[in-house]
């Protein structure tokens, strides 16, 4: 998707070392598994694959 001045993302994506992706700002999360789309303001998404609550991080990466 090409970004222009009308649809620029307001979100910030941070890669937490050895942890999740932290997304903050104005964004929509479309979760196909739960068939819903929500605006959360901040979310931590699992990158390690160990979370029991995917796509969200549940701190399993710390174990
Ligand atoms: S990154 Fe935290 S549980 Fe996977």
Backbone and ligand atoms as CSV (ligand in chain L), in Angstrom:
chain,resi,resn,atom,element,x,y,z
A,1,UNK,N,N,0.839,-1.182,0.000
A,1,UNK,CA,C,0.000,0.000,0.000
A,1,UNK,C,C,0.880,1.240,0.000
A,2,UNK,N,N,0.534,2.169,-0.816
A,2,UNK,CA,C,1.284,3.404,-0.893
A,2,UNK,C,C,0.690,4.431,0.071
A,3,UNK,N,N,1.541,5.079,0.845
A,3,UNK,CA,C,1.075,6.087,1.786
A,3,UNK,C,C,1.065,7.446,1.122
A,4,UNK,N,N,0.015,8.211,1.356
A,4,UNK,CA,C,-0.009,9.604,0.925
A,4,UNK,C,C,-0.432,10.452,2.116
A,5,UNK,N,N,-0.591,11.731,1.942
A,5,UNK,CA,C,-0.880,12.608,3.079
A,5,UNK,C,C,-2.222,12.305,3.732
A,6,UNK,N,N,-3.150,11.643,3.048
A,6,UNK,CA,C,-4.463,11.357,3.616
A,6,UNK,C,C,-4.505,10.076,4.424
A,7,UNK,N,N,-3.644,9.118,4.150
A,7,UNK,CA,C,-3.720,7.859,4.890
A,7,UNK,C,C,-2.410,7.516,5.607
A,8,UNK,N,N,-1.643,8.515,5.975
A,8,UNK,CA,C,-0.414,8.260,6.721
A,8,UNK,C,C,-0.747,7.633,8.061
A,9,UNK,N,N,-0.005,6.653,8.422
A,9,UNK,CA,C,-0.211,5.987,9.697
A,9,UNK,C,C,0.157,6.908,10.845
A,10,UNK,N,N,-0.582,6.815,11.909
A,10,UNK,CA,C,-0.284,7.559,13.123
A,10,UNK,C,C,0.362,6.629,14.140
A,11,UNK,N,N,0.710,5.443,13.725
A,11,UNK,CA,C,1.228,4.438,14.640
A,11,UNK,C,C,2.752,4.447,14.710
A,12,UNK,N,N,3.245,4.029,15.865
A,12,UNK,CA,C,4.685,3.868,16.053
A,12,UNK,C,C,4.919,2.393,16.374
A,13,UNK,N,N,5.868,1.797,15.686
A,13,UNK,CA,C,6.186,0.388,15.903
A,13,UNK,C,C,7.581,0.290,16.473
A,14,UNK,N,N,7.703,-0.349,17.632
A,14,UNK,CA,C,9.000,-0.530,18.267
A,14,UNK,C,C,9.297,-2.020,18.380
A,15,UNK,N,N,10.501,-2.394,18.090
A,15,UNK,CA,C,10.935,-3.777,18.255
A,15,UNK,C,C,11.639,-3.872,19.594
A,16,UNK,N,N,11.032,-4.611,20.525
A,16,UNK,CA,C,11.622,-4.789,21.844
A,16,UNK,C,C,12.645,-5.924,21.763
A,17,UNK,N,N,13.872,-5.649,22.155
A,17,UNK,CA,C,14.921,-6.661,22.062
A,17,UNK,C,C,14.535,-7.926,22.828
A,18,UNK,N,N,14.591,-9.045,22.167
A,18,UNK,CA,C,14.221,-10.354,22.720
A,18,UNK,C,C,12.775,-10.396,23.196
A,19,UNK,N,N,11.942,-9.511,22.692
A,19,UNK,CA,C,10.546,-9.446,23.119
A,19,UNK,C,C,9.610,-9.137,21.964
A,20,UNK,N,N,8.466,-8.557,22.301
A,20,UNK,CA,C,7.411,-8.335,21.317
A,20,UNK,C,C,7.612,-7.097,20.452
A,21,UNK,N,N,6.691,-6.915,19.526
A,21,UNK,CA,C,6.545,-5.660,18.802
A,21,UNK,C,C,5.580,-4.806,19.595
A,22,UNK,N,N,5.976,-3.590,19.904
A,22,UNK,CA,C,5.098,-2.670,20.611
A,22,UNK,C,C,4.579,-1.655,19.614
A,23,UNK,N,N,3.261,-1.605,19.478
A,23,UNK,CA,C,2.633,-0.670,18.554
A,23,UNK,C,C,1.787,0.293,19.365
A,24,UNK,N,N,2.038,1.580,19.182
A,24,UNK,CA,C,1.264,2.602,19.883
A,24,UNK,C,C,0.756,3.622,18.873
A,25,UNK,N,N,-0.308,4.294,19.250
A,25,UNK,CA,C,-0.821,5.354,18.391
A,25,UNK,C,C,-2.219,5.092,17.897
A,26,UNK,N,N,-2.489,5.620,16.732
A,26,UNK,CA,C,-3.810,5.517,16.133
A,26,UNK,C,C,-3.759,4.472,15.031
A,27,UNK,N,N,-4.268,3.279,15.321
A,27,UNK,CA,C,-4.216,2.200,14.335
A,27,UNK,C,C,-5.361,1.235,14.589
A,28,UNK,N,N,-5.646,0.428,13.602
A,28,UNK,CA,C,-6.633,-0.635,13.737
A,28,UNK,C,C,-5.919,-1.965,13.689
A,29,UNK,N,N,-6.261,-2.868,14.583
A,29,UNK,CA,C,-5.718,-4.223,14.563
A,29,UNK,C,C,-6.815,-5.147,14.047
A,30,UNK,N,N,-6.562,-5.752,12.898
A,30,UNK,CA,C,-7.537,-6.674,12.323
A,30,UNK,C,C,-7.099,-8.089,12.672
A,31,UNK,N,N,-7.886,-8.742,13.501
A,31,UNK,CA,C,-7.568,-10.080,13.995
A,31,UNK,C,C,-8.481,-11.081,13.284
A,32,UNK,N,N,-7.938,-11.765,12.289
A,32,UNK,CA,C,-8.753,-12.694,11.505
A,32,UNK,C,C,-9.194,-13.882,12.344
A,33,UNK,N,N,-8.368,-14.294,13.305
A,33,UNK,CA,C,-8.692,-15.448,14.155
A,33,UNK,C,C,-9.949,-15.178,14.987
A,34,UNK,N,N,-10.042,-13.966,15.508
A,34,UNK,CA,C,-11.200,-13.605,16.338
A,34,UNK,C,C,-12.273,-12.869,15.537
A,35,UNK,N,N,-12.011,-12.701,14.227
A,35,UNK,CA,C,-12.942,-12.026,13.331
A,35,UNK,C,C,-13.381,-10.671,13.871
A,36,UNK,N,N,-12.398,-9.879,14.278
A,36,UNK,CA,C,-12.763,-8.533,14.718
A,36,UNK,C,C,-11.630,-7.555,14.428
A,37,UNK,N,N,-11.995,-6.316,14.442
A,37,UNK,CA,C,-11.076,-5.235,14.189
A,37,UNK,C,C,-11.239,-4.255,15.337
A,38,UNK,N,N,-10.153,-3.886,15.984
A,38,UNK,CA,C,-10.287,-2.987,17.129
A,38,UNK,C,C,-9.164,-1.975,17.173
A,39,UNK,N,N,-9.475,-0.865,17.799
A,39,UNK,CA,C,-8.507,0.189,18.007
A,39,UNK,C,C,-8.092,0.140,19.465
A,40,UNK,N,N,-6.859,-0.170,19.734
A,40,UNK,CA,C,-6.423,-0.413,21.104
A,40,UNK,C,C,-5.564,0.714,21.671
A,41,UNK,N,N,-4.918,1.487,20.838
A,41,UNK,CA,C,-4.033,2.550,21.321
A,41,UNK,C,C,-2.636,2.058,21.605
A,42,UNK,N,N,-2.524,0.869,22.170
A,42,UNK,CA,C,-1.214,0.256,22.416
A,42,UNK,C,C,-1.389,-1.256,22.432
A,43,UNK,N,N,-0.477,-1.939,21.795
A,43,UNK,CA,C,-0.549,-3.393,21.786
A,43,UNK,C,C,0.866,-3.967,21.730
A,44,UNK,N,N,1.043,-5.114,22.365
A,44,UNK,CA,C,2.300,-5.854,22.300
A,44,UNK,C,C,2.026,-7.142,21.540
A,45,UNK,N,N,2.664,-7.304,20.401
A,45,UNK,CA,C,2.446,-8.488,19.576
A,45,UNK,C,C,3.617,-9.444,19.697
A,46,UNK,N,N,3.298,-10.701,19.921
A,46,UNK,CA,C,4.319,-11.734,20.128
A,46,UNK,C,C,5.168,-11.928,18.879
A,47,UNK,N,N,6.476,-11.984,19.089
A,47,UNK,CA,C,7.421,-12.299,18.003
A,47,UNK,C,C,8.091,-13.637,18.230
A,48,UNK,N,N,7.976,-14.181,19.444
A,48,UNK,CA,C,8.732,-15.389,19.757
A,48,UNK,C,C,7.961,-16.672,19.436
A,49,UNK,N,N,6.648,-16.575,19.308
A,49,UNK,CA,C,5.830,-17.740,18.991
A,49,UNK,C,C,5.412,-18.548,20.201
A,50,UNK,N,N,5.780,-18.141,21.409
A,50,UNK,CA,C,5.461,-18.915,22.612
A,50,UNK,C,C,4.193,-18.462,23.330
A,51,UNK,N,N,3.639,-17.321,22.971
A,51,UNK,CA,C,2.467,-16.805,23.676
A,51,UNK,C,C,1.281,-17.750,23.550
A,52,UNK,N,N,0.562,-17.922,24.664
A,52,UNK,CA,C,-0.676,-18.706,24.647
A,52,UNK,C,C,-1.857,-17.818,24.279
A,53,UNK,N,N,-1.581,-16.545,24.068
A,53,UNK,CA,C,-2.638,-15.580,23.740
A,53,UNK,C,C,-2.306,-14.833,22.452
A,54,UNK,N,N,-1.802,-15.561,21.448
A,54,UNK,CA,C,-1.441,-14.933,20.179
A,54,UNK,C,C,-2.655,-14.236,19.567
A,55,UNK,N,N,-2.490,-13.125,18.954
A,55,UNK,CA,C,-1.215,-12.542,18.539
A,55,UNK,C,C,-0.546,-11.687,19.615
A,56,UNK,N,N,-1.120,-11.656,20.819
A,56,UNK,CA,C,-0.591,-10.781,21.860
A,56,UNK,C,C,0.524,-11.450,22.653
A,57,UNK,N,N,1.434,-10.661,23.137
A,57,UNK,CA,C,2.513,-11.132,23.998
A,57,UNK,C,C,1.948,-11.400,25.394
A,58,UNK,N,N,2.306,-12.520,25.990
A,58,UNK,CA,C,1.893,-12.821,27.366
A,58,UNK,C,C,3.108,-12.990,28.278
A,59,UNK,N,N,4.231,-12.462,27.871
A,59,UNK,CA,C,5.498,-12.522,28.610
A,59,UNK,C,C,6.153,-13.901,28.617
A,60,UNK,N,N,5.623,-14.847,27.836
A,60,UNK,CA,C,6.254,-16.169,27.755
A,60,UNK,C,C,7.685,-16.081,27.229
A,61,UNK,N,N,8.006,-15.028,26.485
A,61,UNK,CA,C,9.369,-14.881,25.944
A,61,UNK,C,C,10.394,-14.704,27.056
A,62,UNK,N,N,9.956,-14.351,28.263
A,62,UNK,CA,C,10.878,-14.131,29.386
A,62,UNK,C,C,11.266,-15.424,30.072
A,63,UNK,N,N,10.544,-16.506,29.799
A,63,UNK,CA,C,10.787,-17.774,30.515
A,63,UNK,C,C,11.924,-18.554,29.889
L,1,LIG,S1,S,7.190,-12.026,22.480
L,1,LIG,FE1,FE,6.303,-12.116,24.425
L,1,LIG,S2,S,5.380,-14.050,24.484
L,1,LIG,FE2,FE,6.265,-13.947,22.511
